[in-house]
Amino acid sequence: KPLGFARRLGVNPLAVGGTAEVTIRSAFVLLNNVDVDDINITAKSKIRNLRWRKGFFGQDLENGDFTLDISKTGMVLDGRALLGGAAARLRWDETFGDKVKVRRRTRLEARHRRI
């Protein structure tokens, strides 16, 4: 199903916007019967002006500049944005697979102005 990958990660594709430059690499042996497990595929993206309504920690994310690296074993989203109006640096590490000790790690660094 299109965009099913995002939904499995808890991301509503309709709540996300921005522009991306994506490089996809794949490697496999040229045989008649290639198993999907024998295909190595990676994607590297530069995401600009990322917007995500109710994104990280239920806060709106705006003006995001991120890199996104995806492989068969996991993904890393790393960059800066406004989160709930505060300047923030965010990192999201996701490990794919059925038997993983730690599936998701997120890191947030933010500064909020005092009122």
Buried (B, 14 or more C-beta within 10 A) or exposed (E): EEEEEBEEEEBEEEBBEBEEEEEEEEEEEEEEEEEEEEEEEBBBBBBBEBBBBEBBEEBBBBBBEBEBEBBEEBBBBBBBBBBBEEBBBBBBBBEBEEEEEEEEEEEBEBEEEEE
